[in-house]
Amino acid sequence: MKTSPDRGVRLKIISFFLFSISCFMLAGSIQADEPEDAGVQAEYSNGANQCMACHREGRDPAAHEVFLTPMGISDSPNSPFADGRHDCETCHGPSDTHRKKPKDGDRLLPDVTFNGKTPVVKQNEICLACHTGETRTHWAGSIHEEEEVACASCHEVHAPQDPALDKLAQQEKCFACHQRTRAETLRASSHPLRFGEMTCTDCHNPHDGNNDSLLVESNVNDTCYKCHAEKRGPFLWEHAPVTEDCGLCHSPHGSNHASLLKQRPPLLCQQCHSSSGHPSTAYTSELAQDNVQERFLLARSCGNCHSQVHGSNHPSGVIMTR
């Protein structure tokens, strides 16, 4: 069946008309979206270049060193300076009123300031938007989160070297709040924190409230065994307080007695081993009048005989003597 010329022309006109309507509707939808997108983009500046006009080297406050940190690596998808993000304003917010200095009065602060007017919860939300998982999995509910400790209280994101990642500088951050612990680390017997051979985060995870005292392991003993593996056992003859909690005998942050002991022997030992057993007398320095009694007080005291105080694998070591 052949189509008449008039009918073919009409079909072409109808097709062109429908095509025109489709294009018009598509153009209308694009134009309707443009003002919204343009409005969102207008809230932000032209990027870090505008910020560095004021916060460059030699200005106060300077922020140029952020480009020397992992935060400033634009090739990293998690960086605030990555494609599709807003450079400095990724963390500090659009801050339109901050960029425009008023004719009279001081310049207003950015929308989000760290260690400033912004509530701690809001500050930490900005950080946790990127820094999630791994050691920060149990931040919610931790003592630091409950006490509203800000991430910026310990970390310096604009510094080339974050003090929290340096063994000595990290301790100063911790000791700013934990001053009693600082005093304990300066006692005669202590872990080598002040020499930089270890630091607070070797034992504690400040972001994890899953364990008591923010320990890196589930309990005290497992944390100690990370370094003192020889004390783990298992032993044929076990010393009960050793398997229960190292902290029953030792002060982990420091002591004025040898080996971080909470009290000098034999007084420490006699807290559990009463005078009803051996020895039948609670020996003190006032009773040390002959050589027999002195051997229970001098040198390692009880340890002079019971040398395997953490446990023994010797068939005859039931009383930790070998």
TIVOSE-632067 format. One record per residue (C-alpha): x, y, z; residue number from 1; residue in three letters. Coordinates in Angstrom, 1 decimal, always signed. Example, Ala and Ser with C-alpha at 12.3 -4.5 7.8 and 13.67 -1.06 7.14 Angstrom:
<nodes>
> east, north, up, k, r
> +12.3, -4.5, +7.8, 1, ALA
> +13.7, -1.1, +7.1, 2, SER
</nodes>
This chain:
<nodes>
> east, north, up, k, r
> +0.0, +0.0, +0.0, 1, MET
> +1.4, +3.3, -1.0, 2, LYS
> +1.3, +6.4, +1.2, 3, THR
> -0.1, +9.6, -0.3, 4, SER
> +2.2, +12.6, -0.5, 5, PRO
> -0.1, +14.6, +1.7, 6, ASP
> -0.1, +12.0, +4.4, 7, ARG
> +3.7, +11.7, +4.4, 8, GLY
> +4.0, +15.5, +4.8, 9, VAL
> +1.6, +15.4, +7.7, 10, ARG
> +3.6, +12.6, +9.5, 11, LEU
> +6.8, +14.6, +9.1, 12, LYS
> +5.2, +17.7, +10.5, 13, ILE
> +3.8, +15.8, +13.5, 14, ILE
> +7.2, +14.1, +14.1, 15, SER
> +9.0, +17.5, +14.0, 16, PHE
> +6.4, +19.0, +16.4, 17, PHE
> +6.8, +16.1, +18.9, 18, LEU
> +10.6, +16.4, +18.6, 19, PHE
> +10.4, +20.2, +19.2, 20, SER
> +8.3, +19.7, +22.3, 21, ILE
> +10.7, +17.1, +23.7, 22, SER
> +13.7, +19.4, +23.2, 23, CYS
> +11.7, +22.3, +24.8, 24, PHE
> +10.9, +20.2, +27.9, 25, MET
> +14.5, +18.9, +28.2, 26, LEU
> +15.8, +22.5, +27.9, 27, ALA
> +13.3, +23.6, +30.6, 28, GLY
> +14.4, +20.9, +33.0, 29, SER
> +18.1, +21.8, +32.5, 30, ILE
> +17.4, +25.5, +33.0, 31, GLN
> +15.3, +24.6, +36.1, 32, ALA
> +18.3, +22.7, +37.6, 33, ASP
> +20.9, +25.4, +36.8, 34, GLU
> +19.8, +28.0, +39.4, 35, PRO
> +19.9, +25.3, +42.2, 36, GLU
> +23.4, +24.1, +41.3, 37, ASP
> +24.6, +27.6, +40.8, 38, ALA
> +23.2, +28.5, +44.2, 39, GLY
> +25.1, +25.7, +45.9, 40, VAL
> +28.3, +26.5, +44.2, 41, GLN
> +28.0, +30.1, +45.0, 42, ALA
> +28.3, +29.4, +48.7, 43, GLU
> +31.9, +28.3, +48.2, 44, TYR
> +34.9, +30.2, +47.2, 45, SER
> +37.3, +29.6, +44.4, 46, ASN
> +39.3, +27.2, +46.5, 47, GLY
> +42.4, +27.3, +48.6, 48, ALA
> +44.0, +30.1, +46.5, 49, ASN
> +41.5, +32.6, +48.0, 50, GLN
> +42.2, +31.3, +51.5, 51, CYS
> +46.0, +31.4, +51.1, 52, MET
> +45.7, +35.1, +50.2, 53, ALA
> +45.4, +35.7, +53.9, 54, CYS
> +46.6, +32.5, +55.5, 55, HIS
> +49.9, +32.2, +53.6, 56, ARG
> +53.4, +31.9, +55.1, 57, GLU
> +54.2, +34.7, +57.4, 58, GLY
> +50.6, +35.6, +58.2, 59, ARG
> +48.7, +34.9, +61.4, 60, ASP
> +47.3, +32.4, +61.4, 61, PRO
> +49.2, +30.7, +58.7, 62, ALA
> +47.8, +27.5, +57.2, 63, ALA
> +50.1, +26.9, +54.2, 64, HIS
> +51.8, +23.9, +55.8, 65, GLU
> +48.6, +21.8, +55.4, 66, VAL
> +50.0, +21.1, +51.9, 67, PHE
> +52.9, +19.3, +53.5, 68, LEU
> +50.6, +16.8, +55.2, 69, THR
> +48.6, +13.9, +54.0, 70, PRO
> +45.5, +16.1, +54.2, 71, MET
> +46.9, +18.3, +51.4, 72, GLY
> +47.6, +15.5, +48.9, 73, ILE
> +45.1, +16.3, +46.1, 74, SER
> +45.6, +12.9, +44.5, 75, ASP
> +44.2, +11.1, +47.5, 76, SER
> +40.4, +10.6, +47.3, 77, PRO
> +40.1, +11.2, +51.0, 78, ASN
> +41.9, +14.6, +50.9, 79, SER
> +39.8, +17.8, +51.3, 80, PRO
> +41.7, +19.0, +48.2, 81, PHE
> +40.7, +16.1, +46.0, 82, ALA
> +38.6, +16.7, +42.8, 83, ASP
> +34.9, +17.4, +43.6, 84, GLY
> +35.7, +18.7, +47.1, 85, ARG
> +36.0, +22.2, +48.4, 86, HIS
> +39.6, +22.5, +49.7, 87, ASP
> +39.8, +24.3, +53.0, 88, CYS
> +36.0, +24.7, +53.1, 89, GLU
> +35.5, +21.0, +53.1, 90, THR
> +36.3, +21.2, +56.8, 91, CYS
> +35.6, +24.8, +57.6, 92, HIS
> +32.4, +25.2, +55.7, 93, GLY
> +31.5, +27.7, +53.0, 94, PRO
> +32.4, +30.6, +55.4, 95, SER
> +31.0, +33.3, +53.0, 96, ASP
> +30.8, +35.9, +55.8, 97, THR
> +34.4, +35.1, +56.8, 98, HIS
> +35.7, +35.8, +53.3, 99, ARG
> +34.0, +39.2, +53.1, 100, LYS
> +35.6, +41.5, +55.7, 101, LYS
> +33.0, +44.0, +57.0, 102, PRO
> +33.7, +47.7, +56.5, 103, LYS
> +33.7, +48.2, +60.3, 104, ASP
> +34.6, +45.7, +62.9, 105, GLY
> +36.6, +42.5, +62.8, 106, ASP
> +36.3, +39.7, +60.3, 107, ARG
> +33.9, +37.0, +61.3, 108, LEU
> +35.2, +33.5, +62.0, 109, LEU
> +34.7, +30.6, +59.5, 110, PRO
> +31.5, +28.6, +59.8, 111, ASP
> +33.4, +25.8, +61.5, 112, VAL
> +36.4, +26.5, +63.7, 113, THR
> +38.5, +24.0, +65.5, 114, PHE
> +39.4, +24.8, +69.2, 115, ASN
> +37.0, +27.7, +68.7, 116, GLY
> +33.4, +28.7, +68.9, 117, LYS
> +32.1, +25.5, +67.1, 118, THR
> +30.8, +22.9, +69.6, 119, PRO
> +33.1, +19.9, +70.1, 120, VAL
> +30.5, +17.5, +68.8, 121, VAL
> +30.2, +19.4, +65.5, 122, LYS
> +34.0, +19.6, +65.2, 123, GLN
> +34.4, +15.8, +65.7, 124, ASN
> +31.6, +15.1, +63.2, 125, GLU
> +33.7, +16.9, +60.5, 126, ILE
> +36.8, +14.7, +61.3, 127, CYS
> +34.9, +11.5, +61.7, 128, LEU
> +33.2, +12.0, +58.3, 129, ALA
> +36.5, +10.8, +56.8, 130, CYS
> +38.5, +9.2, +59.6, 131, HIS
> +36.3, +6.2, +60.4, 132, THR
> +37.1, +2.5, +61.0, 133, GLY
> +40.2, +0.8, +62.3, 134, GLU
> +41.3, +2.3, +65.6, 135, THR
> +38.4, +4.7, +65.7, 136, ARG
> +35.6, +2.1, +65.4, 137, THR
> +34.6, +2.4, +69.1, 138, HIS
> +35.1, +6.1, +69.5, 139, TRP
> +31.4, +6.5, +70.3, 140, ALA
> +30.9, +5.8, +74.0, 141, GLY
> +34.6, +6.1, +74.9, 142, SER
> +35.5, +8.3, +77.9, 143, ILE
> +37.1, +10.8, +75.6, 144, HIS
> +33.9, +11.1, +73.5, 145, GLU
> +31.8, +11.4, +76.7, 146, GLU
> +34.0, +14.1, +78.1, 147, GLU
> +33.7, +15.9, +74.7, 148, GLU
> +37.4, +15.9, +73.9, 149, VAL
> +37.9, +17.4, +70.5, 150, ALA
> +40.1, +15.8, +67.9, 151, CYS
> +41.8, +19.1, +67.5, 152, ALA
> +42.8, +19.1, +71.2, 153, SER
> +45.3, +16.4, +70.4, 154, CYS
> +45.9, +16.7, +66.6, 155, HIS
> +47.2, +19.6, +64.5, 156, GLU
> +46.1, +19.0, +60.9, 157, VAL
> +48.0, +22.0, +59.5, 158, HIS
> +51.4, +21.0, +61.0, 159, ALA
> +53.8, +19.0, +58.8, 160, PRO
> +54.3, +16.6, +61.6, 161, GLN
> +51.3, +15.9, +63.8, 162, ASP
> +52.5, +16.0, +67.4, 163, PRO
> +50.2, +13.1, +68.2, 164, ALA
> +52.3, +10.9, +65.9, 165, LEU
> +55.6, +11.7, +67.7, 166, ASP
> +56.5, +9.6, +70.7, 167, LYS
> +57.7, +12.5, +72.9, 168, LEU
> +55.3, +15.2, +71.7, 169, ALA
> +52.4, +12.8, +72.0, 170, GLN
> +53.1, +12.3, +75.7, 171, GLN
> +52.9, +16.1, +76.3, 172, GLU
> +49.5, +16.1, +74.7, 173, LYS
> +48.3, +13.3, +77.0, 174, CYS
> +50.0, +14.8, +80.1, 175, PHE
> +48.2, +18.1, +79.6, 176, ALA
> +45.1, +16.3, +81.0, 177, CYS
> +46.7, +13.3, +82.8, 178, HIS
> +49.0, +15.2, +85.1, 179, GLN
> +49.1, +12.5, +87.8, 180, ARG
> +50.4, +10.0, +85.2, 181, THR
> +53.1, +12.5, +84.2, 182, ARG
> +54.3, +12.5, +87.9, 183, ALA
> +54.3, +8.7, +88.0, 184, GLU
> +56.4, +8.4, +84.9, 185, THR
> +59.1, +10.5, +86.6, 186, LEU
> +59.5, +8.1, +89.5, 187, ARG
> +62.6, +5.9, +90.1, 188, ALA
> +61.2, +2.9, +88.3, 189, SER
> +59.1, +3.5, +85.2, 190, SER
> +58.6, +2.5, +81.6, 191, HIS
> +61.0, +4.4, +79.3, 192, PRO
> +58.5, +7.0, +78.1, 193, LEU
> +60.6, +10.0, +78.8, 194, ARG
> +63.4, +8.6, +76.7, 195, PHE
> +61.2, +8.2, +73.7, 196, GLY
> +61.6, +4.4, +73.6, 197, GLU
> +57.8, +3.9, +74.0, 198, MET
> +54.8, +6.2, +74.2, 199, THR
> +51.2, +6.3, +75.6, 200, CYS
> +49.6, +4.7, +72.5, 201, THR
> +51.7, +1.6, +72.9, 202, ASP
> +49.4, +0.6, +75.7, 203, CYS
> +46.3, +2.8, +75.2, 204, HIS
> +44.1, +3.6, +72.2, 205, ASN
> +42.7, +7.0, +72.8, 206, PRO
> +39.9, +6.5, +70.2, 207, HIS
> +38.6, +3.1, +71.5, 208, ASP
> +36.2, +2.8, +74.4, 209, GLY
> +35.7, -0.9, +74.0, 210, ASN
> +38.3, -1.8, +76.7, 211, ASN
> +38.9, -0.6, +80.2, 212, ASP
> +41.3, +2.3, +80.5, 213, SER
> +41.3, +2.6, +76.7, 214, LEU
> +43.8, -0.4, +76.5, 215, LEU
> +44.9, -1.6, +73.1, 216, VAL
> +44.1, -5.2, +74.2, 217, GLU
> +41.0, -6.5, +75.9, 218, SER
> +42.6, -6.7, +79.4, 219, ASN
> +45.7, -5.6, +81.3, 220, VAL
> +47.6, -8.8, +81.0, 221, ASN
> +47.2, -9.1, +77.3, 222, ASP
> +48.5, -5.6, +76.9, 223, THR
> +51.5, -6.3, +79.1, 224, CYS
> +52.3, -9.5, +77.2, 225, TYR
> +52.8, -7.6, +74.0, 226, LYS
> +56.3, -6.8, +75.4, 227, CYS
> +56.6, -9.2, +78.3, 228, HIS
> +55.8, -12.4, +76.4, 229, ALA
> +57.9, -14.5, +78.7, 230, GLU
> +55.5, -13.8, +81.5, 231, LYS
> +52.5, -15.2, +79.6, 232, ARG
> +53.1, -18.9, +80.3, 233, GLY
> +51.4, -21.3, +80.5, 234, PRO
> +53.2, -22.5, +83.6, 235, PHE
> +53.1, -25.8, +85.3, 236, LEU
> +52.8, -23.9, +88.6, 237, TRP
> +51.0, -20.6, +88.3, 238, GLU
> +51.1, -17.7, +90.7, 239, HIS
> +47.4, -16.7, +91.0, 240, ALA
> +47.7, -12.9, +91.1, 241, PRO
> +49.9, -13.0, +87.9, 242, VAL
> +47.3, -14.8, +85.9, 243, THR
> +44.6, -12.5, +87.2, 244, GLU
> +46.0, -9.0, +86.7, 245, ASP
> +49.6, -7.7, +86.5, 246, CYS
> +48.3, -4.5, +88.2, 247, GLY
> +47.8, -6.3, +91.4, 248, LEU
> +51.6, -6.1, +92.0, 249, CYS
> +52.9, -3.5, +89.5, 250, HIS
> +52.1, +0.2, +89.0, 251, SER
> +52.3, +0.4, +85.2, 252, PRO
> +53.1, +4.2, +85.0, 253, HIS
> +55.8, +4.3, +87.6, 254, GLY
> +56.9, +3.4, +91.1, 255, SER
> +59.5, +4.3, +93.7, 256, ASN
> +60.1, +0.6, +94.2, 257, HIS
> +62.1, -1.7, +91.9, 258, ALA
> +60.4, -3.4, +88.9, 259, SER
> +57.4, -1.0, +89.1, 260, LEU
> +56.2, -2.8, +92.3, 261, LEU
> +53.4, -1.2, +94.2, 262, LYS
> +55.2, -1.8, +97.5, 263, GLN
> +58.6, -3.2, +98.4, 264, ARG
> +58.9, -6.9, +99.3, 265, PRO
> +58.3, -8.5, +101.7, 266, PRO
> +55.5, -6.1, +102.5, 267, LEU
> +54.0, -6.6, +99.1, 268, LEU
> +54.0, -10.4, +99.4, 269, CYS
> +52.6, -10.3, +102.9, 270, GLN
> +49.5, -8.6, +101.7, 271, GLN
> +48.4, -12.1, +100.5, 272, CYS
> +50.7, -14.5, +102.3, 273, HIS
> +49.6, -14.0, +105.9, 274, SER
> +51.7, -14.8, +109.1, 275, SER
> +49.8, -18.1, +109.5, 276, SER
> +52.1, -19.7, +106.9, 277, GLY
> +55.8, -19.5, +106.1, 278, HIS
> +57.3, -17.4, +107.3, 279, PRO
> +55.3, -17.2, +110.5, 280, SER
> +56.4, -13.6, +111.2, 281, THR
> +55.6, -10.5, +109.2, 282, ALA
> +59.1, -9.3, +108.8, 283, TYR
> +59.9, -5.6, +109.0, 284, THR
> +63.1, -3.7, +109.2, 285, SER
> +62.7, -3.3, +113.0, 286, GLU
> +63.0, -7.1, +113.4, 287, LEU
> +66.2, -7.5, +111.3, 288, ALA
> +68.6, -8.2, +114.1, 289, GLN
> +70.4, -11.3, +112.8, 290, ASP
> +71.4, -12.8, +109.5, 291, ASN
> +68.5, -15.2, +109.5, 292, VAL
> +65.9, -12.4, +109.4, 293, GLN
> +68.0, -10.2, +107.1, 294, GLU
> +67.7, -12.6, +104.2, 295, ARG
> +64.0, -12.1, +104.2, 296, PHE
> +64.4, -8.3, +103.8, 297, LEU
> +67.5, -7.5, +101.8, 298, LEU
> +68.1, -7.7, +98.1, 299, ALA
> +65.0, -9.3, +96.5, 300, ARG
> +63.6, -10.3, +99.9, 301, SER
> +61.1, -13.2, +99.2, 302, CYS
> +62.5, -13.4, +95.7, 303, GLY
> +65.9, -14.5, +97.1, 304, ASN
> +64.3, -18.0, +97.5, 305, CYS
> +61.1, -17.8, +95.4, 306, HIS
> +62.8, -16.6, +92.3, 307, SER
> +60.2, -17.7, +89.8, 308, GLN
> +57.5, -15.4, +91.1, 309, VAL
> +55.6, -15.2, +87.8, 310, HIS
> +55.3, -19.0, +87.5, 311, GLY
> +57.4, -22.2, +87.3, 312, SER
> +57.7, -25.1, +84.9, 313, ASN
> +60.0, -27.1, +87.1, 314, HIS
> +58.4, -30.3, +88.5, 315, PRO
> +59.6, -29.2, +92.0, 316, SER
> +58.6, -25.5, +91.5, 317, GLY
> +55.3, -25.7, +93.3, 318, VAL
> +56.4, -22.8, +95.7, 319, ILE
> +58.1, -20.9, +92.8, 320, MET
> +61.6, -21.7, +94.1, 321, THR
> +63.0, -23.0, +90.8, 322, ARG
</nodes>
